[in-house]
Amino acid sequence: MKRYHPALVSLHWLLTFMIVVALFMGSNILSQIPNDNPEKLLALKAHMITGFIILTLMIARLIVRNVTEKPPLADAGNALLNKAGVMAHYLLYLLIFAMVGSGIATALISGLPDIVFNSSGVALPEDFNDILPRIFHGVIAKILFAMIALHILASLYHQFVRKDHLLSRMWFGK
């Protein structure tokens, strides 16, 4: 077997898109809208829905990953790098679940489900930055950005330096 299962490939690229969108929404859109601006509710709703979709897709990805056949691990040409590659993938999973978890905790502590989805009429908190899970959410986002950049660099290293056609493993085909 040279490629991942098409369902896993689909989930990988869909999650890639969704995670980049969620990170962009949080760091470039939500952070710029004051909490007293009515547009903040719509942006929060979109961000929260995206987070729940990511959670659902990540669970599906774990299931599909465990029940489908996988190609052998990629060889980076160094035992330490091979172990680092495996650990990096586990760290990506952990960071994504921690990101979703800290987002859910922030939402629950600040009452966002009722405010955003039930139109309770309660005002948003003046500031989210004093909510501990929100602080973690921001820190995890920065680490996740770095890990995604490292993941991209590693895949480019495999593709163009090692010339092992790594990217074709996570794409569709025979």
N, C-alpha and C positions, 0 to 999 in steps of 0.2 A: 504494500500500500504506500502510495506516494503523496496522497492528498488527504486532507481532513474531510469528513462527511459534509455534504452540501448544506445540511441543516446547521452544522457548527460554523461553516463558512458564512452562511447568511446571518446567523446570530452575531458572529464576530464583527462583521462590517456594519450591521444595524446598530449594535451597541457602540461601536466606534463613533458613528455619527451622533447617536443620542447623547453619549457622554461628552463629546466636544460641544454639542449644543448646550447641554446643561451647564457645563463649566463656563462657556461664553455668557450664557444668560445670567449666571450668578455673579461673575466678576465684572462684566461690562454693562449689564442692563440693570439688574436689581440693585446693585451697589450704587448706581447713579440716580435712582429715583427716590426722592424723599418719602418717608413713611406716611406723610400726610397727603401725598398726591394720590388721587383716586386711581391713576394708572398702575400704581404699585400692586393693587389687588389682582388685576388681570395678569401682570407679570409673575406674581407669586403663584397664581393658579397654574399658569403654564409651566413654571419651574417645578412645582410640586407634582403635577401630572407626569411630567417628563421623568422625575425621580422615581415615581411608582412604576412607570413603564420600564425603566432601567432595572429596578429591583425584580420585576417579573421576568424580564428577559435574561437577567443574570441567573436566576433560579433555573429557568429553562436551559440556559447554556450549560450549567453544571450537570443537569440531568442528561442532556444530549452528549456531553463530553464523557460521561461515565458509562453510557450504554452503546456508544459507537466505537468502531475501530479507529485507531489513530496511527499515523506514520511514526517511524522511530524518531526519537529526539534529534533535533538538529545538532550537528557537531561544529563547535566554534574553533576546533583545533587546539583546545587547551582544556584540561580537566576542570580547572578552577572556573573558567568562563562558562563551561557547560553547566556546572552546578549553580553559578550565578544566574544563568538564563532560566533555569527551573525555578529558582527562588524568586526571581523577578516576576515571573508569571503568577506565582502564588501571592506575591506582594500586591500585584495589580488587582487580583480578586479581592484581597483583604481591604485594600484602599477603597475600592468601589463600594463594597458592603458597608464599610465604616462611613463613607460619605453619605450613603442613603440613610444609615442609622442615625448619624448626627443630624441630618436634615429632618428626619421624623421626630427625633427628640426635641429639636428646636421648635418645630411646628406645634407639638403637643404642649410644651412648656408655655409658649406664647399664645396659645389658643387659636392658632391659625386655621385648623379645620372648620370651626364654626364661623370664623370671620370670613374666610375665603370661599368656602363651599356652601355654607348655609345662610349667607348674607345676614348674619346676626346683628349687624349695625354697630357692633363694638369697634372702636378705633384700634388700629394697629398699635403695637407698642411704640413708644417714641423712638426707641433704638433697640436693635437686636444684639448689639455688640457686648452687652453685659450678661448674655445668656451663655453659659459655659459650653453647651453642645454647639452653639453657633460659632464660638471661637475655634473649637475643634474642626468644624465644617470648613472654615477658612484655611486652617493649617493643612488639613487633609487635601484640600483643593490644590494648594501649592505643591505638595508632595506628589499628588496625582499628575499634575501638569509635567513635573520633572520626570516621573516614571514613564509617561506617555512619550516624551521626547527621547528618553533613553531606549524605549521599545522601538521607536521609529529608527533611531540610529543603529541599533543592533540589527534590525531587519535589513537596512541598507548595507551594513557591513557584510552580512551574509550574501546578499544579492550581488553586490558589486565588487567586493574584495575577495570573499571566499568563492564567489560565482557558483553557489550551490543551489540556485533557483529556489530559495526559501519562500519567496513570495508566491510562487505557483502552488505551494502546499495549502495556502489559505486563500485559494481562489477556486473557481468552478472549472471543471474539465475532466478528462478521462485520466 
